[in-house]
């Protein structure tokens, strides 16, 4: 999952990295959303995700391990669309909380959601042009994250930066998986 506040760059992230044409559910912001969608810090935003964004990326792994195919589901950022989060998180292996330092408080809901779901997640600070820059430890402290939750920087417009963020998420999620005994091939469980 790719989650975060309104205007944090989730659609841009999915679009930048998807190896298939992404499915986007963007709708034009209308006068009806005035007073509901706060545009402070993202005044130039003209569209919003109303259901989800979908993309796919294959992360190449060293042989003999198989490649990892990630299905990316970007969430809507406004509270009124939050009911879809439960459906999108069912079966998810992990999540990226995309944070915008111009509106860092918008990341709190996503952080709280994934903590409650006990789903591995990391916080990716989107490197918007002209946005305030902070040390990653300052971001960790501001979002009240534990030391085990990774905090990274990411330029959601840059395919390589997004790929590196998703690779970090996969590594984090793999460290959080419970160890399960494996049945030898051909043996009956």
Rosetta constraint file for C-alpha pairs under 8 A:
AtomPair CA 1 CA 72 HARMONIC 5.77 0.50
AtomPair CA 1 CA 73 HARMONIC 4.81 0.50
AtomPair CA 1 CA 74 HARMONIC 5.83 0.50
AtomPair CA 1 CA 75 HARMONIC 7.24 0.50
AtomPair CA 1 CA 88 HARMONIC 7.23 0.50
AtomPair CA 1 CA 89 HARMONIC 6.82 0.50
AtomPair CA 1 CA 92 HARMONIC 6.82 0.50
AtomPair CA 1 CA 94 HARMONIC 6.48 0.50
AtomPair CA 1 CA 95 HARMONIC 4.49 0.50
AtomPair CA 1 CA 96 HARMONIC 6.22 0.50
AtomPair CA 2 CA 10 HARMONIC 6.22 0.50
AtomPair CA 2 CA 14 HARMONIC 7.99 0.50
AtomPair CA 2 CA 72 HARMONIC 6.91 0.50
AtomPair CA 2 CA 73 HARMONIC 5.97 0.50
AtomPair CA 2 CA 74 HARMONIC 4.53 0.50
AtomPair CA 2 CA 75 HARMONIC 6.19 0.50
AtomPair CA 2 CA 95 HARMONIC 5.70 0.50
AtomPair CA 2 CA 96 HARMONIC 4.84 0.50
AtomPair CA 2 CA 97 HARMONIC 6.13 0.50
AtomPair CA 2 CA 98 HARMONIC 6.99 0.50
AtomPair CA 3 CA 10 HARMONIC 6.63 0.50
AtomPair CA 3 CA 74 HARMONIC 6.05 0.50
AtomPair CA 3 CA 75 HARMONIC 5.27 0.50
AtomPair CA 3 CA 76 HARMONIC 7.46 0.50
AtomPair CA 3 CA 77 HARMONIC 7.11 0.50
AtomPair CA 3 CA 95 HARMONIC 7.17 0.50
AtomPair CA 3 CA 96 HARMONIC 6.15 0.50
AtomPair CA 3 CA 97 HARMONIC 4.92 0.50
AtomPair CA 3 CA 98 HARMONIC 6.05 0.50
AtomPair CA 3 CA 110 HARMONIC 6.32 0.50
AtomPair CA 4 CA 8 HARMONIC 6.14 0.50
AtomPair CA 4 CA 10 HARMONIC 7.16 0.50
AtomPair CA 4 CA 75 HARMONIC 7.64 0.50
AtomPair CA 4 CA 77 HARMONIC 5.92 0.50
AtomPair CA 4 CA 97 HARMONIC 5.14 0.50
AtomPair CA 4 CA 98 HARMONIC 4.94 0.50
AtomPair CA 4 CA 99 HARMONIC 6.16 0.50
AtomPair CA 4 CA 106 HARMONIC 6.87 0.50
AtomPair CA 4 CA 107 HARMONIC 5.32 0.50
AtomPair CA 4 CA 109 HARMONIC 7.85 0.50
AtomPair CA 4 CA 110 HARMONIC 5.73 0.50
AtomPair CA 5 CA 77 HARMONIC 4.60 0.50
AtomPair CA 5 CA 78 HARMONIC 6.85 0.50
AtomPair CA 5 CA 98 HARMONIC 7.57 0.50
AtomPair CA 5 CA 99 HARMONIC 7.16 0.50
AtomPair CA 5 CA 100 HARMONIC 7.86 0.50
AtomPair CA 5 CA 106 HARMONIC 4.65 0.50
AtomPair CA 5 CA 107 HARMONIC 5.56 0.50
AtomPair CA 5 CA 110 HARMONIC 7.69 0.50
AtomPair CA 6 CA 37 HARMONIC 7.97 0.50
AtomPair CA 6 CA 48 HARMONIC 7.86 0.50
AtomPair CA 6 CA 76 HARMONIC 7.34 0.50
AtomPair CA 6 CA 77 HARMONIC 4.13 0.50
AtomPair CA 6 CA 78 HARMONIC 5.69 0.50
AtomPair CA 6 CA 106 HARMONIC 7.31 0.50
AtomPair CA 7 CA 42 HARMONIC 6.49 0.50
AtomPair CA 7 CA 45 HARMONIC 7.20 0.50
AtomPair CA 7 CA 48 HARMONIC 7.76 0.50
AtomPair CA 7 CA 77 HARMONIC 7.16 0.50
AtomPair CA 8 CA 77 HARMONIC 7.96 0.50
AtomPair CA 8 CA 98 HARMONIC 6.12 0.50
AtomPair CA 8 CA 99 HARMONIC 5.94 0.50
AtomPair CA 8 CA 100 HARMONIC 5.28 0.50
AtomPair CA 8 CA 126 HARMONIC 7.23 0.50
AtomPair CA 9 CA 13 HARMONIC 6.10 0.50
AtomPair CA 9 CA 98 HARMONIC 7.10 0.50
AtomPair CA 9 CA 126 HARMONIC 7.29 0.50
AtomPair CA 9 CA 156 HARMONIC 6.32 0.50
AtomPair CA 10 CA 14 HARMONIC 6.33 0.50
AtomPair CA 10 CA 74 HARMONIC 5.93 0.50
AtomPair CA 10 CA 75 HARMONIC 7.46 0.50
AtomPair CA 10 CA 98 HARMONIC 6.81 0.50
AtomPair CA 10 CA 156 HARMONIC 7.57 0.50
AtomPair CA 11 CA 15 HARMONIC 6.06 0.50
AtomPair CA 11 CA 24 HARMONIC 7.38 0.50
AtomPair CA 11 CA 49 HARMONIC 7.52 0.50
AtomPair CA 11 CA 53 HARMONIC 6.32 0.50
AtomPair CA 11 CA 74 HARMONIC 6.55 0.50
AtomPair CA 12 CA 16 HARMONIC 5.94 0.50
AtomPair CA 12 CA 156 HARMONIC 5.88 0.50
AtomPair CA 12 CA 157 HARMONIC 6.05 0.50
AtomPair CA 13 CA 17 HARMONIC 6.49 0.50
AtomPair CA 13 CA 156 HARMONIC 4.36 0.50
AtomPair CA 13 CA 157 HARMONIC 6.16 0.50
AtomPair CA 13 CA 158 HARMONIC 7.92 0.50
AtomPair CA 13 CA 159 HARMONIC 8.00 0.50
AtomPair CA 13 CA 162 HARMONIC 6.62 0.50
AtomPair CA 14 CA 18 HARMONIC 5.90 0.50
AtomPair CA 14 CA 22 HARMONIC 7.16 0.50
AtomPair CA 14 CA 53 HARMONIC 7.03 0.50
AtomPair CA 14 CA 54 HARMONIC 6.95 0.50
AtomPair CA 14 CA 55 HARMONIC 5.87 0.50
AtomPair CA 14 CA 72 HARMONIC 6.80 0.50
AtomPair CA 14 CA 73 HARMONIC 7.89 0.50
AtomPair CA 14 CA 74 HARMONIC 6.89 0.50
AtomPair CA 15 CA 21 HARMONIC 7.87 0.50
AtomPair CA 15 CA 22 HARMONIC 5.94 0.50
AtomPair CA 15 CA 55 HARMONIC 7.13 0.50
AtomPair CA 16 CA 156 HARMONIC 6.90 0.50
AtomPair CA 16 CA 157 HARMONIC 5.65 0.50
AtomPair CA 16 CA 158 HARMONIC 6.21 0.50
AtomPair CA 16 CA 159 HARMONIC 5.19 0.50
AtomPair CA 16 CA 162 HARMONIC 7.57 0.50
AtomPair CA 17 CA 55 HARMONIC 7.82 0.50
AtomPair CA 17 CA 56 HARMONIC 7.77 0.50
AtomPair CA 17 CA 57 HARMONIC 6.68 0.50
AtomPair CA 17 CA 158 HARMONIC 7.73 0.50
AtomPair CA 17 CA 159 HARMONIC 4.84 0.50
AtomPair CA 17 CA 160 HARMONIC 7.83 0.50
AtomPair CA 17 CA 162 HARMONIC 6.45 0.50
AtomPair CA 17 CA 163 HARMONIC 6.77 0.50
AtomPair CA 18 CA 22 HARMONIC 6.27 0.50
AtomPair CA 18 CA 55 HARMONIC 4.88 0.50
AtomPair CA 18 CA 56 HARMONIC 4.91 0.50
AtomPair CA 18 CA 57 HARMONIC 5.34 0.50
AtomPair CA 19 CA 55 HARMONIC 7.31 0.50
AtomPair CA 19 CA 56 HARMONIC 5.88 0.50
AtomPair CA 19 CA 57 HARMONIC 5.48 0.50
AtomPair CA 19 CA 58 HARMONIC 7.77 0.50
AtomPair CA 20 CA 55 HARMONIC 6.45 0.50
AtomPair CA 20 CA 56 HARMONIC 6.25 0.50
AtomPair CA 20 CA 57 HARMONIC 7.87 0.50
AtomPair CA 21 CA 55 HARMONIC 7.15 0.50
AtomPair CA 22 CA 53 HARMONIC 7.04 0.50
AtomPair CA 22 CA 54 HARMONIC 5.56 0.50
AtomPair CA 22 CA 55 HARMONIC 4.74 0.50
AtomPair CA 22 CA 56 HARMONIC 7.76 0.50
AtomPair CA 23 CA 53 HARMONIC 5.57 0.50
AtomPair CA 23 CA 54 HARMONIC 4.98 0.50
AtomPair CA 23 CA 55 HARMONIC 6.59 0.50
AtomPair CA 24 CA 49 HARMONIC 7.35 0.50
AtomPair CA 24 CA 52 HARMONIC 6.65 0.50
AtomPair CA 24 CA 53 HARMONIC 4.56 0.50
AtomPair CA 24 CA 54 HARMONIC 6.54 0.50
AtomPair CA 25 CA 49 HARMONIC 5.36 0.50
AtomPair CA 25 CA 50 HARMONIC 5.83 0.50
AtomPair CA 25 CA 51 HARMONIC 5.86 0.50
AtomPair CA 25 CA 52 HARMONIC 5.94 0.50
AtomPair CA 25 CA 53 HARMONIC 6.18 0.50
AtomPair CA 26 CA 47 HARMONIC 5.95 0.50
AtomPair CA 26 CA 48 HARMONIC 5.19 0.50
AtomPair CA 26 CA 49 HARMONIC 4.47 0.50
AtomPair CA 26 CA 50 HARMONIC 6.20 0.50
AtomPair CA 27 CA 47 HARMONIC 5.28 0.50
AtomPair CA 27 CA 48 HARMONIC 5.45 0.50
AtomPair CA 27 CA 49 HARMONIC 6.35 0.50
AtomPair CA 27 CA 50 HARMONIC 6.62 0.50
AtomPair CA 28 CA 46 HARMONIC 5.87 0.50
AtomPair CA 28 CA 47 HARMONIC 4.26 0.50
AtomPair CA 28 CA 48 HARMONIC 6.46 0.50
AtomPair CA 29 CA 33 HARMONIC 6.58 0.50
AtomPair CA 29 CA 46 HARMONIC 5.47 0.50
AtomPair CA 29 CA 47 HARMONIC 5.12 0.50
AtomPair CA 29 CA 48 HARMONIC 6.50 0.50
AtomPair CA 30 CA 34 HARMONIC 7.28 0.50
AtomPair CA 33 CA 37 HARMONIC 5.68 0.50
AtomPair CA 34 CA 38 HARMONIC 7.68 0.50
AtomPair CA 37 CA 78 HARMONIC 7.36 0.50
AtomPair CA 39 CA 43 HARMONIC 5.00 0.50
AtomPair CA 39 CA 45 HARMONIC 7.45 0.50
AtomPair CA 41 CA 102 HARMONIC 6.03 0.50
AtomPair CA 41 CA 103 HARMONIC 6.99 0.50
AtomPair CA 48 CA 76 HARMONIC 7.51 0.50
AtomPair CA 49 CA 53 HARMONIC 7.30 0.50
AtomPair CA 49 CA 75 HARMONIC 7.48 0.50
AtomPair CA 49 CA 76 HARMONIC 5.08 0.50
AtomPair CA 49 CA 77 HARMONIC 7.39 0.50
AtomPair CA 50 CA 76 HARMONIC 5.82 0.50
AtomPair CA 50 CA 81 HARMONIC 6.82 0.50
AtomPair CA 51 CA 75 HARMONIC 7.03 0.50
AtomPair CA 51 CA 76 HARMONIC 6.14 0.50
AtomPair CA 51 CA 81 HARMONIC 7.23 0.50
AtomPair CA 51 CA 84 HARMONIC 7.25 0.50
AtomPair CA 52 CA 73 HARMONIC 6.41 0.50
AtomPair CA 52 CA 74 HARMONIC 5.31 0.50
AtomPair CA 52 CA 75 HARMONIC 5.04 0.50
AtomPair CA 52 CA 76 HARMONIC 6.03 0.50
AtomPair CA 53 CA 72 HARMONIC 7.68 0.50
AtomPair CA 53 CA 73 HARMONIC 5.55 0.50
AtomPair CA 53 CA 74 HARMONIC 4.58 0.50
AtomPair CA 53 CA 75 HARMONIC 6.72 0.50
AtomPair CA 54 CA 71 HARMONIC 7.24 0.50
AtomPair CA 54 CA 72 HARMONIC 5.44 0.50
AtomPair CA 54 CA 73 HARMONIC 4.79 0.50
AtomPair CA 54 CA 74 HARMONIC 6.29 0.50
AtomPair CA 55 CA 71 HARMONIC 6.02 0.50
AtomPair CA 55 CA 72 HARMONIC 4.97 0.50
AtomPair CA 55 CA 73 HARMONIC 6.81 0.50
AtomPair CA 56 CA 69 HARMONIC 7.09 0.50
AtomPair CA 56 CA 70 HARMONIC 5.65 0.50
AtomPair CA 56 CA 71 HARMONIC 4.62 0.50
AtomPair CA 56 CA 72 HARMONIC 5.65 0.50
AtomPair CA 57 CA 69 HARMONIC 5.84 0.50
AtomPair CA 57 CA 70 HARMONIC 5.38 0.50
AtomPair CA 57 CA 71 HARMONIC 6.80 0.50
AtomPair CA 57 CA 72 HARMONIC 7.76 0.50
AtomPair CA 58 CA 67 HARMONIC 6.62 0.50
AtomPair CA 58 CA 68 HARMONIC 5.63 0.50
AtomPair CA 58 CA 69 HARMONIC 4.31 0.50
AtomPair CA 58 CA 70 HARMONIC 6.18 0.50
AtomPair CA 59 CA 67 HARMONIC 5.80 0.50
AtomPair CA 59 CA 68 HARMONIC 5.06 0.50
AtomPair CA 59 CA 69 HARMONIC 6.19 0.50
AtomPair CA 59 CA 70 HARMONIC 7.62 0.50
AtomPair CA 59 CA 163 HARMONIC 7.89 0.50
AtomPair CA 59 CA 167 HARMONIC 7.43 0.50
AtomPair CA 60 CA 66 HARMONIC 7.79 0.50
AtomPair CA 60 CA 67 HARMONIC 4.77 0.50
AtomPair CA 60 CA 68 HARMONIC 6.52 0.50
AtomPair CA 61 CA 65 HARMONIC 6.11 0.50
AtomPair CA 61 CA 66 HARMONIC 6.43 0.50
AtomPair CA 61 CA 67 HARMONIC 5.14 0.50
AtomPair CA 61 CA 68 HARMONIC 7.15 0.50
AtomPair CA 62 CA 66 HARMONIC 7.86 0.50
AtomPair CA 73 CA 88 HARMONIC 6.82 0.50
AtomPair CA 75 CA 84 HARMONIC 7.76 0.50
AtomPair CA 75 CA 85 HARMONIC 6.77 0.50
AtomPair CA 75 CA 88 HARMONIC 7.79 0.50
AtomPair CA 76 CA 81 HARMONIC 6.07 0.50
AtomPair CA 76 CA 82 HARMONIC 7.07 0.50
AtomPair CA 77 CA 81 HARMONIC 7.35 0.50
AtomPair CA 77 CA 82 HARMONIC 7.68 0.50
AtomPair CA 78 CA 82 HARMONIC 6.84 0.50
AtomPair CA 83 CA 87 HARMONIC 7.91 0.50
AtomPair CA 84 CA 88 HARMONIC 6.31 0.50
AtomPair CA 85 CA 89 HARMONIC 5.95 0.50
AtomPair CA 86 CA 90 HARMONIC 6.31 0.50
AtomPair CA 88 CA 92 HARMONIC 7.45 0.50
AtomPair CA 92 CA 119 HARMONIC 7.78 0.50
AtomPair CA 93 CA 119 HARMONIC 7.12 0.50
AtomPair CA 93 CA 120 HARMONIC 7.15 0.50
AtomPair CA 93 CA 173 HARMONIC 6.74 0.50
AtomPair CA 94 CA 119 HARMONIC 5.73 0.50
AtomPair CA 94 CA 120 HARMONIC 4.80 0.50
AtomPair CA 94 CA 121 HARMONIC 5.37 0.50
AtomPair CA 94 CA 169 HARMONIC 6.87 0.50
AtomPair CA 94 CA 170 HARMONIC 7.45 0.50
AtomPair CA 94 CA 173 HARMONIC 6.07 0.50
AtomPair CA 95 CA 114 HARMONIC 7.71 0.50
AtomPair CA 95 CA 119 HARMONIC 7.25 0.50
AtomPair CA 95 CA 120 HARMONIC 6.44 0.50
AtomPair CA 95 CA 121 HARMONIC 4.51 0.50
AtomPair CA 95 CA 122 HARMONIC 6.63 0.50
AtomPair CA 95 CA 169 HARMONIC 7.23 0.50
AtomPair CA 96 CA 121 HARMONIC 5.59 0.50
AtomPair CA 96 CA 122 HARMONIC 5.27 0.50
AtomPair CA 96 CA 123 HARMONIC 5.90 0.50
AtomPair CA 96 CA 124 HARMONIC 6.53 0.50
AtomPair CA 96 CA 166 HARMONIC 7.72 0.50
AtomPair CA 96 CA 169 HARMONIC 7.14 0.50
AtomPair CA 97 CA 107 HARMONIC 6.92 0.50
AtomPair CA 97 CA 110 HARMONIC 6.41 0.50
AtomPair CA 97 CA 111 HARMONIC 6.88 0.50
AtomPair CA 97 CA 121 HARMONIC 6.97 0.50
AtomPair CA 97 CA 122 HARMONIC 6.13 0.50
AtomPair CA 97 CA 123 HARMONIC 4.70 0.50
AtomPair CA 97 CA 124 HARMONIC 6.03 0.50
AtomPair CA 98 CA 107 HARMONIC 7.27 0.50
AtomPair CA 98 CA 123 HARMONIC 5.99 0.50
AtomPair CA 98 CA 124 HARMONIC 4.92 0.50
AtomPair CA 98 CA 125 HARMONIC 5.96 0.50
AtomPair CA 98 CA 126 HARMONIC 6.32 0.50
AtomPair CA 99 CA 103 HARMONIC 7.76 0.50
AtomPair CA 99 CA 104 HARMONIC 6.04 0.50
AtomPair CA 99 CA 106 HARMONIC 7.56 0.50
AtomPair CA 99 CA 107 HARMONIC 5.69 0.50
AtomPair CA 99 CA 123 HARMONIC 6.75 0.50
AtomPair CA 99 CA 124 HARMONIC 6.01 0.50
AtomPair CA 99 CA 125 HARMONIC 4.76 0.50
AtomPair CA 99 CA 126 HARMONIC 5.82 0.50
AtomPair CA 100 CA 104 HARMONIC 5.43 0.50
AtomPair CA 100 CA 106 HARMONIC 7.94 0.50
AtomPair CA 100 CA 107 HARMONIC 7.85 0.50
AtomPair CA 100 CA 125 HARMONIC 6.15 0.50
AtomPair CA 100 CA 126 HARMONIC 5.64 0.50
AtomPair CA 100 CA 127 HARMONIC 7.71 0.50
AtomPair CA 100 CA 128 HARMONIC 7.49 0.50
AtomPair CA 100 CA 131 HARMONIC 7.98 0.50
AtomPair CA 101 CA 125 HARMONIC 7.17 0.50
AtomPair CA 101 CA 126 HARMONIC 7.69 0.50
AtomPair CA 101 CA 131 HARMONIC 6.41 0.50
AtomPair CA 101 CA 132 HARMONIC 6.06 0.50
AtomPair CA 101 CA 133 HARMONIC 7.19 0.50
AtomPair CA 102 CA 131 HARMONIC 5.99 0.50
AtomPair CA 102 CA 132 HARMONIC 6.61 0.50
AtomPair CA 103 CA 107 HARMONIC 7.96 0.50
AtomPair CA 104 CA 108 HARMONIC 7.76 0.50
AtomPair CA 105 CA 143 HARMONIC 7.90 0.50
AtomPair CA 107 CA 111 HARMONIC 6.29 0.50
AtomPair CA 107 CA 143 HARMONIC 7.72 0.50
AtomPair CA 108 CA 112 HARMONIC 6.07 0.50
AtomPair CA 108 CA 143 HARMONIC 6.58 0.50
AtomPair CA 109 CA 113 HARMONIC 6.06 0.50
AtomPair CA 110 CA 114 HARMONIC 6.29 0.50
AtomPair CA 111 CA 115 HARMONIC 6.14 0.50
AtomPair CA 111 CA 143 HARMONIC 7.93 0.50
AtomPair CA 112 CA 116 HARMONIC 6.07 0.50
AtomPair CA 113 CA 117 HARMONIC 6.19 0.50
AtomPair CA 114 CA 118 HARMONIC 5.83 0.50
AtomPair CA 114 CA 119 HARMONIC 5.28 0.50
AtomPair CA 114 CA 120 HARMONIC 7.24 0.50
AtomPair CA 114 CA 121 HARMONIC 6.85 0.50
AtomPair CA 115 CA 119 HARMONIC 6.52 0.50
AtomPair CA 120 CA 169 HARMONIC 7.93 0.50
AtomPair CA 120 CA 172 HARMONIC 7.01 0.50
AtomPair CA 120 CA 173 HARMONIC 5.35 0.50
AtomPair CA 120 CA 176 HARMONIC 6.86 0.50
AtomPair CA 121 CA 149 HARMONIC 6.87 0.50
AtomPair CA 121 CA 150 HARMONIC 7.69 0.50
AtomPair CA 121 CA 169 HARMONIC 6.70 0.50
AtomPair CA 121 CA 172 HARMONIC 7.65 0.50
AtomPair CA 121 CA 173 HARMONIC 7.38 0.50
AtomPair CA 122 CA 149 HARMONIC 5.70 0.50
AtomPair CA 122 CA 150 HARMONIC 4.90 0.50
AtomPair CA 122 CA 151 HARMONIC 5.84 0.50
AtomPair CA 122 CA 152 HARMONIC 7.63 0.50
AtomPair CA 122 CA 169 HARMONIC 6.29 0.50
AtomPair CA 122 CA 172 HARMONIC 7.90 0.50
AtomPair CA 123 CA 149 HARMONIC 7.58 0.50
AtomPair CA 123 CA 150 HARMONIC 6.36 0.50
AtomPair CA 123 CA 151 HARMONIC 4.75 0.50
AtomPair CA 123 CA 152 HARMONIC 6.33 0.50
AtomPair CA 124 CA 151 HARMONIC 5.88 0.50
AtomPair CA 124 CA 152 HARMONIC 4.87 0.50
AtomPair CA 124 CA 153 HARMONIC 5.23 0.50
AtomPair CA 124 CA 154 HARMONIC 5.71 0.50
AtomPair CA 124 CA 165 HARMONIC 7.15 0.50
AtomPair CA 125 CA 151 HARMONIC 7.42 0.50
AtomPair CA 125 CA 152 HARMONIC 6.17 0.50
AtomPair CA 125 CA 153 HARMONIC 4.64 0.50
AtomPair CA 125 CA 154 HARMONIC 5.75 0.50
AtomPair CA 126 CA 153 HARMONIC 6.16 0.50
AtomPair CA 126 CA 154 HARMONIC 4.96 0.50
AtomPair CA 126 CA 155 HARMONIC 5.36 0.50
AtomPair CA 126 CA 156 HARMONIC 6.18 0.50
AtomPair CA 127 CA 131 HARMONIC 7.18 0.50
AtomPair CA 127 CA 153 HARMONIC 6.76 0.50
AtomPair CA 127 CA 154 HARMONIC 5.97 0.50
AtomPair CA 127 CA 155 HARMONIC 5.00 0.50
AtomPair CA 127 CA 156 HARMONIC 7.49 0.50
AtomPair CA 128 CA 155 HARMONIC 7.22 0.50
AtomPair CA 134 CA 138 HARMONIC 6.23 0.50
AtomPair CA 134 CA 139 HARMONIC 6.73 0.50
AtomPair CA 135 CA 139 HARMONIC 6.59 0.50
AtomPair CA 136 CA 140 HARMONIC 6.18 0.50
AtomPair CA 136 CA 151 HARMONIC 6.26 0.50
AtomPair CA 136 CA 152 HARMONIC 7.00 0.50
AtomPair CA 136 CA 153 HARMONIC 7.99 0.50
AtomPair CA 137 CA 141 HARMONIC 6.12 0.50
AtomPair CA 138 CA 142 HARMONIC 6.07 0.50
AtomPair CA 139 CA 143 HARMONIC 6.11 0.50
AtomPair CA 139 CA 151 HARMONIC 7.77 0.50
AtomPair CA 140 CA 144 HARMONIC 5.94 0.50
AtomPair CA 140 CA 145 HARMONIC 5.19 0.50
AtomPair CA 140 CA 146 HARMONIC 7.60 0.50
AtomPair CA 140 CA 151 HARMONIC 6.83 0.50
AtomPair CA 141 CA 145 HARMONIC 6.37 0.50
AtomPair CA 145 CA 149 HARMONIC 6.38 0.50
AtomPair CA 150 CA 172 HARMONIC 7.61 0.50
AtomPair CA 152 CA 165 HARMONIC 7.18 0.50
AtomPair CA 153 CA 165 HARMONIC 7.85 0.50
AtomPair CA 154 CA 161 HARMONIC 5.55 0.50
AtomPair CA 154 CA 162 HARMONIC 6.20 0.50
AtomPair CA 154 CA 165 HARMONIC 6.60 0.50
AtomPair CA 155 CA 161 HARMONIC 5.78 0.50
AtomPair CA 155 CA 162 HARMONIC 6.74 0.50
AtomPair CA 156 CA 161 HARMONIC 7.11 0.50
AtomPair CA 156 CA 162 HARMONIC 5.97 0.50
AtomPair CA 157 CA 162 HARMONIC 7.84 0.50
AtomPair CA 158 CA 162 HARMONIC 6.23 0.50
AtomPair CA 159 CA 163 HARMONIC 6.05 0.50
AtomPair CA 160 CA 164 HARMONIC 6.14 0.50
AtomPair CA 161 CA 165 HARMONIC 6.30 0.50
AtomPair CA 162 CA 166 HARMONIC 6.23 0.50
AtomPair CA 163 CA 167 HARMONIC 6.09 0.50
AtomPair CA 164 CA 168 HARMONIC 6.22 0.50
AtomPair CA 165 CA 169 HARMONIC 6.31 0.50
AtomPair CA 166 CA 170 HARMONIC 6.24 0.50
AtomPair CA 167 CA 171 HARMONIC 6.30 0.50
AtomPair CA 168 CA 172 HARMONIC 6.16 0.50
AtomPair CA 169 CA 173 HARMONIC 6.02 0.50
AtomPair CA 170 CA 174 HARMONIC 6.06 0.50
AtomPair CA 171 CA 175 HARMONIC 6.42 0.50
AtomPair CA 172 CA 176 HARMONIC 6.55 0.50
AtomPair CA 173 CA 177 HARMONIC 6.47 0.50
AtomPair CA 183 CA 187 HARMONIC 6.44 0.50
AtomPair CA 183 CA 188 HARMONIC 7.49 0.50
AtomPair CA 183 CA 189 HARMONIC 6.32 0.50
